């Protein structure tokens, strides 16, 4: 429990520093700043795998699966990469939500900050109950595995007309029934008072819609990580590190999402792989290095193909303009 307390305390400390010092004044986060923080978070996350090795080597955390230190580190990195890869769809949805509610760039960080606090709490609860289910009921792994494969197939055959529209969502309609909504923003405030009545601003609406969409995405990502390990600390820590780095990654990639059009096929491959892994886990357990290698290769391939295709399209466009 001491390790859990220290880990959660460090998360809370960083979040306090983030809003209280690093981003005390709302400002537009440049691609350079976002790229720097993305690099920091990725580096810290991979470095934490060394901390995982040390913790499990010295038995400082409960080790229900009797994992060796090296295996624990590999499972952490694999879980982190899965969550990071599945965040790509989340980033796209966040961009759509901000555009739909016309949230100014300098206030987007504040919305994502509070959104991440909610995501940490909700993911923690999902992981807690997910681990209990997997440990107590053997056939739950088949349910999770089938759901992940179904999600992958749904993504593969998704039509363009099925794209998410925040203003037509059930969440937006329900909020309007609970509290009046104003379409005007008032700096970074979530609520404003007009004629002695409180109104929710677009920032608050965007926050709630992002929270709900994160819950939807968690239905994929949490079972996907549980396919790698059911060790609570590994699942929680890998998930949280990916979530904490999501904000900087959003600001870094938001303007380049179109260049990564083929990354979705990587996500489909990863979801299918972990789904199959859960379906056959009672009969065959994939070695840790196979899972890590497959996920790393799928991500690298999706990114590389996307960039090559994007460059080719830009060159073709430039050639046409010259003609």
Beta strands, then each sheet from edge to edge (+ up, - down):
strand 1: 191-194
strand 2: 197-200
sheet 1: 1+ 2-
end
